[in-house]
Amino acid sequence: MLPQPMVVRARTTDAGSNAPAPKTVAQPVKLDSAKLQGILYSQGGSSAIIDGQTLHQGDVISGLHVIEITPTTVTLEYKGRQRKLSLE
């Protein structure tokens, strides 16, 4: 039996002021080999750890876009192709 994924939820008082601005990260992440290592989920601004990098919705890594972060998944897109990563 696999262990249940751990989701960390953060509490915020003002969702608008805590949302990080999209950024471009220098280290490349490949769509086919990207590994989701963790998710920090909050309605004000979630983040995901992918290949050792902390990323936010809207971030771009060498043309790869972080489309959506949910409590258990992250959706990435590269050149019109999407892939949904899940916590294992």
Contacts in CASP RR format, 6 or more apart in sequence:
PFRMAT RR
TARGET T0000
AUTHOR 0000-0000-0000
METHOD contacts of the structure
MODEL  1
MLPQPMVVRARTTDAGSNAPAPKTVAQPVKLDSAKLQGILYSQGGSSAII
DGQTLHQGDVISGLHVIEITPTTVTLEYKGRQRKLSLE
2 88 0 8 1.000
5 72 0 8 1.000
5 86 0 8 1.000
5 87 0 8 1.000
5 88 0 8 1.000
6 38 0 8 1.000
6 87 0 8 1.000
7 39 0 8 1.000
7 41 0 8 1.000
7 71 0 8 1.000
7 72 0 8 1.000
7 87 0 8 1.000
8 39 0 8 1.000
8 40 0 8 1.000
8 41 0 8 1.000
9 41 0 8 1.000
9 42 0 8 1.000
9 71 0 8 1.000
10 40 0 8 1.000
10 41 0 8 1.000
10 42 0 8 1.000
11 42 0 8 1.000
12 18 0 8 1.000
12 42 0 8 1.000
12 43 0 8 1.000
12 44 0 8 1.000
12 45 0 8 1.000
15 43 0 8 1.000
15 44 0 8 1.000
15 45 0 8 1.000
16 44 0 8 1.000
18 42 0 8 1.000
18 44 0 8 1.000
18 45 0 8 1.000
19 44 0 8 1.000
19 45 0 8 1.000
20 45 0 8 1.000
20 47 0 8 1.000
20 56 0 8 1.000
22 56 0 8 1.000
22 57 0 8 1.000
22 58 0 8 1.000
22 59 0 8 1.000
22 60 0 8 1.000
23 56 0 8 1.000
23 59 0 8 1.000
23 60 0 8 1.000
24 59 0 8 1.000
24 60 0 8 1.000
24 61 0 8 1.000
25 53 0 8 1.000
25 55 0 8 1.000
25 59 0 8 1.000
25 60 0 8 1.000
25 61 0 8 1.000
27 51 0 8 1.000
27 53 0 8 1.000
27 61 0 8 1.000
28 61 0 8 1.000
28 62 0 8 1.000
28 64 0 8 1.000
29 50 0 8 1.000
29 51 0 8 1.000
29 53 0 8 1.000
29 61 0 8 1.000
29 62 0 8 1.000
29 64 0 8 1.000
29 76 0 8 1.000
30 64 0 8 1.000
31 64 0 8 1.000
31 76 0 8 1.000
31 78 0 8 1.000
31 81 0 8 1.000
31 83 0 8 1.000
32 83 0 8 1.000
34 50 0 8 1.000
34 51 0 8 1.000
34 64 0 8 1.000
34 76 0 8 1.000
34 83 0 8 1.000
34 85 0 8 1.000
35 50 0 8 1.000
35 51 0 8 1.000
35 85 0 8 1.000
36 48 0 8 1.000
36 49 0 8 1.000
36 50 0 8 1.000
36 73 0 8 1.000
36 74 0 8 1.000
36 85 0 8 1.000
36 86 0 8 1.000
36 87 0 8 1.000
36 88 0 8 1.000
37 49 0 8 1.000
37 50 0 8 1.000
37 51 0 8 1.000
37 52 0 8 1.000
38 48 0 8 1.000
38 49 0 8 1.000
38 87 0 8 1.000
39 46 0 8 1.000
39 47 0 8 1.000
39 48 0 8 1.000
39 49 0 8 1.000
39 69 0 8 1.000
39 70 0 8 1.000
39 71 0 8 1.000
39 72 0 8 1.000
39 74 0 8 1.000
39 87 0 8 1.000
40 46 0 8 1.000
40 47 0 8 1.000
40 48 0 8 1.000
41 69 0 8 1.000
41 70 0 8 1.000
41 71 0 8 1.000
45 56 0 8 1.000
45 57 0 8 1.000
46 56 0 8 1.000
46 57 0 8 1.000
46 69 0 8 1.000
46 70 0 8 1.000
47 54 0 8 1.000
47 55 0 8 1.000
47 56 0 8 1.000
47 69 0 8 1.000
48 54 0 8 1.000
48 55 0 8 1.000
48 56 0 8 1.000
48 66 0 8 1.000
48 69 0 8 1.000
48 74 0 8 1.000
48 85 0 8 1.000
49 55 0 8 1.000
50 66 0 8 1.000
50 74 0 8 1.000
50 76 0 8 1.000
50 85 0 8 1.000
53 61 0 8 1.000
55 61 0 8 1.000
55 66 0 8 1.000
56 66 0 8 1.000
56 69 0 8 1.000
57 66 0 8 1.000
57 67 0 8 1.000
57 68 0 8 1.000
57 69 0 8 1.000
58 65 0 8 1.000
58 66 0 8 1.000
58 67 0 8 1.000
59 65 0 8 1.000
59 66 0 8 1.000
60 66 0 8 1.000
63 78 0 8 1.000
63 79 0 8 1.000
64 76 0 8 1.000
64 77 0 8 1.000
64 78 0 8 1.000
65 76 0 8 1.000
65 77 0 8 1.000
65 78 0 8 1.000
66 74 0 8 1.000
66 75 0 8 1.000
66 76 0 8 1.000
67 75 0 8 1.000
67 76 0 8 1.000
67 77 0 8 1.000
67 82 0 8 1.000
68 74 0 8 1.000
68 75 0 8 1.000
69 75 0 8 1.000
72 86 0 8 1.000
72 87 0 8 1.000
73 84 0 8 1.000
73 85 0 8 1.000
73 86 0 8 1.000
73 87 0 8 1.000
74 84 0 8 1.000
74 85 0 8 1.000
75 82 0 8 1.000
75 83 0 8 1.000
75 84 0 8 1.000
75 85 0 8 1.000
76 82 0 8 1.000
76 83 0 8 1.000
76 84 0 8 1.000
76 85 0 8 1.000
77 83 0 8 1.000
END
